[in-house]
Amino acid sequence: MQGEVSTLLDGTLIGPGDPRAQACRNIDQWMKEAGGHLQDVYKLTVYVTSIDCRPAVHEAINLWFEGVQHCSTGGVVQGLADTSLLVEIDAVAVVDP
């Protein structure tokens, strides 16, 4: 999955102003729809719009991915596609057929 942000399919933003709320929810949903689980994710790339968001986002990642040992990298970016977005996450997974 690439560019997962905290919007519903209708474009509604989840957790305005809250980087913790904006992390991971859609990754969990898309993994389930693909027949997988968060445990199938082996790599995350995390983009935040402020270094101040990083602790909250990583706290959320640790909660959603509890017990999952994945590799990850991250960076601070000047902005995302919508100014309301604070975090964007790319997730790479292997789902057995």
OpenMM code with the backbone's topology and positions (N, CA, C; nanometers):
from openmm import Vec3, app, unit

residues = "MET GLN GLY GLU VAL SER THR LEU LEU ASP GLY THR LEU ILE GLY PRO GLY ASP PRO ARG ALA GLN ALA CYS ARG ASN ILE ASP GLN TRP MET LYS GLU ALA GLY GLY HIS LEU GLN ASP VAL TYR LYS LEU THR VAL TYR VAL THR SER ILE ASP CYS ARG PRO ALA VAL HIS GLU ALA ILE ASN LEU TRP PHE GLU GLY VAL GLN HIS CYS SER THR GLY GLY VAL VAL GLN GLY LEU ALA ASP THR SER LEU LEU VAL GLU ILE ASP ALA VAL ALA VAL VAL ASP PRO".split()
positions = [
    Vec3(0.0845, -0.1157, 0.0000),
    Vec3(0.0000, 0.0000, 0.0000),
    Vec3(0.0894, 0.1225, 0.0000),
    Vec3(0.0494, 0.2192, -0.0723),
    Vec3(0.1300, 0.3407, -0.0710),
    Vec3(0.0426, 0.4605, -0.0394),
    Vec3(0.1015, 0.5540, 0.0288),
    Vec3(0.0344, 0.6797, 0.0561),
    Vec3(-0.0920, 0.6679, 0.1373),
    Vec3(-0.0914, 0.5816, 0.2372),
    Vec3(-0.2103, 0.5682, 0.3201),
    Vec3(-0.2202, 0.6872, 0.4139),
    Vec3(-0.3304, 0.7588, 0.4034),
    Vec3(-0.3563, 0.8741, 0.4876),
    Vec3(-0.4862, 0.8497, 0.5631),
    Vec3(-0.5193, 0.9412, 0.6506),
    Vec3(-0.6321, 0.9201, 0.7410),
    Vec3(-0.7633, 0.9773, 0.6880),
    Vec3(-0.8020, 0.9313, 0.5701),
    Vec3(-0.9317, 0.9724, 0.5179),
    Vec3(-1.0162, 0.8487, 0.4904),
    Vec3(-1.1463, 0.8663, 0.5066),
    Vec3(-1.2395, 0.7614, 0.4695),
    Vec3(-1.2575, 0.7657, 0.3182),
    Vec3(-1.3238, 0.6674, 0.2630),
    Vec3(-1.3436, 0.6632, 0.1177),
    Vec3(-1.4182, 0.7854, 0.0647),
    Vec3(-1.5009, 0.8452, 0.1491),
    Vec3(-1.5745, 0.9641, 0.1042),
    Vec3(-1.4939, 1.0928, 0.1213),
    Vec3(-1.3682, 1.0812, 0.1673),
    Vec3(-1.2820, 1.1963, 0.1833),
    Vec3(-1.2825, 1.2589, 0.3212),
    Vec3(-1.3661, 1.2081, 0.4111),
    Vec3(-1.3715, 1.2604, 0.5474),
    Vec3(-1.2395, 1.2351, 0.6188),
    Vec3(-1.1853, 1.3384, 0.6802),
    Vec3(-1.0596, 1.3272, 0.7532),
    Vec3(-1.0831, 1.2673, 0.8911),
    Vec3(-1.0026, 1.1696, 0.9259),
    Vec3(-1.0058, 1.1088, 1.0589),
    Vec3(-0.9051, 1.1834, 1.1464),
    Vec3(-0.9467, 1.2258, 1.2632),
    Vec3(-0.8554, 1.2851, 1.3593),
    Vec3(-0.7903, 1.4151, 1.3181),
    Vec3(-0.8673, 1.5160, 1.2785),
    Vec3(-0.8061, 1.6436, 1.2426),
    Vec3(-0.7170, 1.6958, 1.3554),
    Vec3(-0.5936, 1.7308, 1.3222),
    Vec3(-0.5004, 1.7844, 1.4190),
    Vec3(-0.4386, 1.6839, 1.5134),
    Vec3(-0.4714, 1.5551, 1.4975),
    Vec3(-0.4233, 1.4515, 1.5893),
    Vec3(-0.3416, 1.3474, 1.5135),
    Vec3(-0.2085, 1.3579, 1.5152),
    Vec3(-0.1267, 1.2634, 1.4392),
    Vec3(-0.1428, 1.1193, 1.4865),
    Vec3(-0.1726, 1.0996, 1.6134),
    Vec3(-0.1924, 0.9631, 1.6655),
    Vec3(-0.3143, 0.8988, 1.5995),
    Vec3(-0.4218, 0.9769, 1.5872),
    Vec3(-0.5449, 0.9255, 1.5256),
    Vec3(-0.5280, 0.9057, 1.3756),
    Vec3(-0.4373, 0.9820, 1.3140),
    Vec3(-0.4211, 0.9748, 1.1690),
    Vec3(-0.3330, 0.8572, 1.1245),
    Vec3(-0.2692, 0.7891, 1.2159),
    Vec3(-0.1781, 0.6809, 1.1793),
    Vec3(-0.2477, 0.5449, 1.1825),
    Vec3(-0.2261, 0.4634, 1.0835),
    Vec3(-0.2496, 0.3180, 1.0818),
    Vec3(-0.3907, 0.2659, 1.0587),
    Vec3(-0.4958, 0.3402, 1.0861),
    Vec3(-0.6307, 0.2854, 1.0742),
    Vec3(-0.6576, 0.2284, 0.9355),
    Vec3(-0.6247, 0.3037, 0.8321),
    Vec3(-0.6528, 0.2566, 0.6967),
    Vec3(-0.5647, 0.1387, 0.6571),
    Vec3(-0.4430, 0.1334, 0.7083),
    Vec3(-0.3564, 0.0186, 0.6782),
    Vec3(-0.4220, -0.1087, 0.7289),
    Vec3(-0.4735, -0.1053, 0.8506),
    Vec3(-0.5432, -0.2213, 0.9068),
    Vec3(-0.6620, -0.2600, 0.8195),
    Vec3(-0.7421, -0.1627, 0.7797),
    Vec3(-0.8597, -0.1897, 0.6961),
    Vec3(-0.8213, -0.2503, 0.5612),
    Vec3(-0.7228, -0.1917, 0.4928),
    Vec3(-0.6839, -0.2419, 0.3606),
    Vec3(-0.6202, -0.3804, 0.3703),
    Vec3(-0.5453, -0.4054, 0.4770),
    Vec3(-0.4870, -0.5392, 0.4931),
    Vec3(-0.5979, -0.6434, 0.5089),
    Vec3(-0.6984, -0.6129, 0.5873),
    Vec3(-0.8112, -0.7057, 0.6049),
    Vec3(-0.8820, -0.7302, 0.4719),
    Vec3(-0.9027, -0.6229, 0.3943),
    Vec3(-0.9708, -0.6384, 0.2657),
    Vec3(-0.8886, -0.7200, 0.1664),
    Vec3(-0.7560, -0.7199, 0.1831),
    Vec3(-0.6682, -0.7987, 0.0955),
    Vec3(-0.6519, -0.9421, 0.1465),
    Vec3(-0.7197, -0.9751, 0.2558),
    Vec3(-0.7090, -1.1094, 0.3122),
    Vec3(-0.5890, -1.1250, 0.4036),
    Vec3(-0.5313, -1.0150, 0.4472),
    Vec3(-0.4130, -1.0194, 0.5324),
    Vec3(-0.4378, -0.9584, 0.6685),
    Vec3(-0.3290, -0.9403, 0.7388),
    Vec3(-0.3313, -0.8848, 0.8737),
    Vec3(-0.2127, -0.7908, 0.8889),
    Vec3(-0.2150, -0.7102, 0.9923),
    Vec3(-0.1023, -0.6214, 1.0167),
    Vec3(0.0273, -0.6999, 1.0370),
    Vec3(0.0175, -0.8237, 1.0830),
    Vec3(0.1360, -0.9073, 1.1015),
    Vec3(0.2048, -0.9405, 0.9699),
    Vec3(0.1360, -0.9201, 0.8570),
    Vec3(0.1936, -0.9468, 0.7257),
    Vec3(0.2790, -0.8300, 0.6741),
    Vec3(0.2735, -0.7168, 0.7416),
    Vec3(0.3501, -0.5987, 0.7012),
    Vec3(0.4948, -0.6173, 0.7440),
    Vec3(0.5875, -0.5982, 0.6514),
    Vec3(0.7289, -0.6118, 0.6868),
    Vec3(0.8075, -0.4822, 0.6723),
    Vec3(0.7466, -0.3764, 0.6144),
    Vec3(0.8191, -0.2492, 0.5983),
    Vec3(0.7209, -0.1336, 0.6011),
    Vec3(0.7553, -0.0308, 0.6775),
    Vec3(0.6787, 0.0938, 0.6805),
    Vec3(0.7705, 0.2096, 0.6443),
    Vec3(0.7182, 0.3024, 0.5657),
    Vec3(0.7846, 0.4299, 0.5429),
    Vec3(0.6866, 0.5356, 0.5916),
    Vec3(0.7310, 0.6147, 0.6876),
    Vec3(0.6440, 0.7090, 0.7566),
    Vec3(0.6882, 0.8517, 0.7250),
    Vec3(0.5940, 0.9324, 0.6804),
    Vec3(0.6193, 1.0734, 0.6524),
    Vec3(0.5348, 1.1558, 0.7485),
    Vec3(0.5984, 1.2475, 0.8209),
    Vec3(0.5255, 1.3396, 0.9082),
    Vec3(0.5558, 1.4823, 0.8641),
    Vec3(0.4630, 1.5718, 0.8913),
    Vec3(0.4813, 1.7102, 0.8493),
    Vec3(0.5541, 1.7948, 0.9530),
    Vec3(0.5798, 1.7369, 1.0699),
    Vec3(0.6530, 1.8072, 1.1752),
    Vec3(0.7217, 1.7037, 1.2634),
    Vec3(0.8423, 1.7331, 1.3040),
    Vec3(0.9131, 1.6434, 1.3950),
    Vec3(0.8344, 1.6268, 1.5242),
    Vec3(0.7535, 1.7257, 1.5595),
    Vec3(0.6717, 1.7174, 1.6809),
    Vec3(0.5649, 1.6086, 1.6715),
    Vec3(0.5278, 1.5682, 1.5509),
    Vec3(0.4284, 1.4620, 1.5313),
    Vec3(0.4876, 1.3224, 1.5523),
    Vec3(0.6178, 1.3130, 1.5371),
    Vec3(0.6831, 1.1823, 1.5358),
    Vec3(0.6536, 1.0965, 1.6599),
    Vec3(0.6655, 1.1475, 1.7828),
    Vec3(0.6380, 1.0618, 1.8991),
    Vec3(0.4963, 1.0047, 1.9001),
    Vec3(0.3958, 1.0862, 1.8685),
    Vec3(0.2575, 1.0380, 1.8684),
    Vec3(0.2343, 0.9332, 1.7600),
    Vec3(0.2918, 0.9560, 1.6426),
    Vec3(0.2755, 0.8604, 1.5326),
    Vec3(0.3413, 0.7274, 1.5672),
    Vec3(0.4605, 0.7319, 1.6214),
    Vec3(0.5281, 0.6067, 1.6554),
    Vec3(0.4616, 0.5353, 1.7731),
    Vec3(0.4002, 0.6109, 1.8621),
    Vec3(0.3211, 0.5486, 1.9685),
    Vec3(0.2035, 0.4716, 1.9073),
    Vec3(0.1351, 0.5339, 1.8105),
    Vec3(0.0233, 0.4674, 1.7431),
    Vec3(0.0702, 0.3443, 1.6664),
    Vec3(0.1819, 0.3568, 1.5968),
    Vec3(0.2358, 0.2418, 1.5227),
    Vec3(0.2648, 0.1276, 1.6185),
    Vec3(0.3264, 0.1574, 1.7312),
    Vec3(0.3572, 0.0530, 1.8290),
    Vec3(0.2317, -0.0131, 1.8843),
    Vec3(0.1232, 0.0626, 1.8986),
    Vec3(-0.0031, 0.0036, 1.9454),
    Vec3(-0.0681, -0.0832, 1.8383),
    Vec3(-0.0793, -0.0290, 1.7154),
    Vec3(-0.1433, -0.1037, 1.6074),
    Vec3(-0.0634, -0.2279, 1.5692),
    Vec3(0.0684, -0.2166, 1.5711),
    Vec3(0.1554, -0.3258, 1.5272),
    Vec3(0.2193, -0.3976, 1.6458),
    Vec3(0.1499, -0.4041, 1.7571),
    Vec3(0.2052, -0.4672, 1.8763),
    Vec3(0.2518, -0.6100, 1.8455),
    Vec3(0.3766, -0.6371, 1.8777),
    Vec3(0.4340, -0.7690, 1.8551),
    Vec3(0.4844, -0.7937, 1.7143),
    Vec3(0.4655, -0.6993, 1.6237),
    Vec3(0.5104, -0.7149, 1.4854),
    Vec3(0.6501, -0.6546, 1.4728),
    Vec3(0.7425, -0.7322, 1.4203),
    Vec3(0.8794, -0.6853, 1.3995),
    Vec3(0.8976, -0.6507, 1.2523),
    Vec3(0.8776, -0.5255, 1.2186),
    Vec3(0.8952, -0.4807, 1.0806),
    Vec3(1.0082, -0.3789, 1.0763),
    Vec3(1.0628, -0.3593, 0.9595),
    Vec3(1.1617, -0.2519, 0.9459),
    Vec3(1.0862, -0.1261, 0.9051),
    Vec3(1.1450, -0.0128, 0.9376),
    Vec3(1.0778, 0.1114, 0.9022),
    Vec3(1.1797, 0.2222, 0.8849),
    Vec3(1.1361, 0.3212, 0.8137),
    Vec3(1.2133, 0.4436, 0.7985),
    Vec3(1.1137, 0.5577, 0.7968),
    Vec3(1.1619, 0.6764, 0.8190),
    Vec3(1.0706, 0.7881, 0.8220),
    Vec3(1.1401, 0.9179, 0.7899),
    Vec3(1.0596, 1.0176, 0.7642),
    Vec3(1.1142, 1.1480, 0.7348),
    Vec3(1.0132, 1.2571, 0.7625),
    Vec3(1.0659, 1.3760, 0.7768),
    Vec3(0.9823, 1.4938, 0.7941),
    Vec3(0.9740, 1.5625, 0.6581),
    Vec3(0.8517, 1.5886, 0.6142),
    Vec3(0.8301, 1.6511, 0.4844),
    Vec3(0.7659, 1.7879, 0.5028),
    Vec3(0.7813, 1.8718, 0.4045),
    Vec3(0.7277, 2.0073, 0.4131),
    Vec3(0.5754, 2.0089, 0.4131),
    Vec3(0.5155, 1.9141, 0.3447),
    Vec3(0.3700, 1.9082, 0.3391),
    Vec3(0.3245, 1.7842, 0.2662),
    Vec3(0.1960, 1.7524, 0.2818),
    Vec3(0.1343, 1.6395, 0.2116),
    Vec3(0.0281, 1.6946, 0.1168),
    Vec3(-0.0448, 1.6082, 0.0505),
    Vec3(-0.1401, 1.6495, -0.0526),
    Vec3(-0.2509, 1.7410, -0.0002),
    Vec3(-0.2807, 1.7304, 0.1276),
    Vec3(-0.3831, 1.8130, 0.1908),
    Vec3(-0.3217, 1.8719, 0.3173),
    Vec3(-0.3394, 1.9988, 0.3403),
    Vec3(-0.2767, 2.0632, 0.4560),
    Vec3(-0.3296, 2.0112, 0.5895),
    Vec3(-0.4427, 1.9406, 0.5897),
    Vec3(-0.4968, 1.8831, 0.7131),
    Vec3(-0.4254, 1.7546, 0.7526),
    Vec3(-0.3544, 1.6941, 0.6579),
    Vec3(-0.2861, 1.5674, 0.6846),
    Vec3(-0.1547, 1.5930, 0.7563),
    Vec3(-0.1298, 1.5155, 0.8614),
    Vec3(-0.0075, 1.5265, 0.9396),
    Vec3(0.0856, 1.4090, 0.9182),
    Vec3(0.0307, 1.2984, 0.8682),
    Vec3(0.1103, 1.1767, 0.8509),
    Vec3(0.0623, 1.0990, 0.7285),
    Vec3(0.1575, 1.0380, 0.6600),
    Vec3(0.1287, 0.9478, 0.5485),
    Vec3(0.2214, 0.8285, 0.5649),
    Vec3(0.1678, 0.7090, 0.5431),
    Vec3(0.2459, 0.5874, 0.5653),
    Vec3(0.2351, 0.4965, 0.4441),
    Vec3(0.3506, 0.4494, 0.3974),
    Vec3(0.3557, 0.3431, 0.2969),
    Vec3(0.3818, 0.2127, 0.3716),
    Vec3(0.3072, 0.1095, 0.3402),
    Vec3(0.3250, -0.0208, 0.4037),
    Vec3(0.3484, -0.1261, 0.2965),
    Vec3(0.4466, -0.2115, 0.3197),
    Vec3(0.4750, -0.3224, 0.2288),
    Vec3(0.4497, -0.4518, 0.3055),
    Vec3(0.3741, -0.5412, 0.2434),
    Vec3(0.3359, -0.6654, 0.3104),
    Vec3(0.3368, -0.7809, 0.2109),
    Vec3(0.3419, -0.9005, 0.2647),
    Vec3(0.3250, -1.0220, 0.1859),
    Vec3(0.2036, -1.0946, 0.2441),
    Vec3(0.1048, -1.1173, 0.1573),
    Vec3(-0.0158, -1.1876, 0.1982),
    Vec3(-0.0210, -1.3194, 0.1235),
    Vec3(-0.0242, -1.4276, 0.1989),
    Vec3(-0.0338, -1.5598, 0.1355),
    Vec3(-0.1697, -1.5770, 0.0716),
    Vec3(-0.1711, -1.6341, -0.0520),
    Vec3(-0.2999, -1.6532, -0.1201),
    Vec3(-0.3865, -1.7563, -0.0519),
] * unit.nanometer
topology = app.Topology()
chain = topology.addChain("A")
for resn in residues:
    res = topology.addResidue(resn, chain)
    for name in ("N", "CA", "C"):
        topology.addAtom(name, app.Element.getBySymbol(name[0]), res)
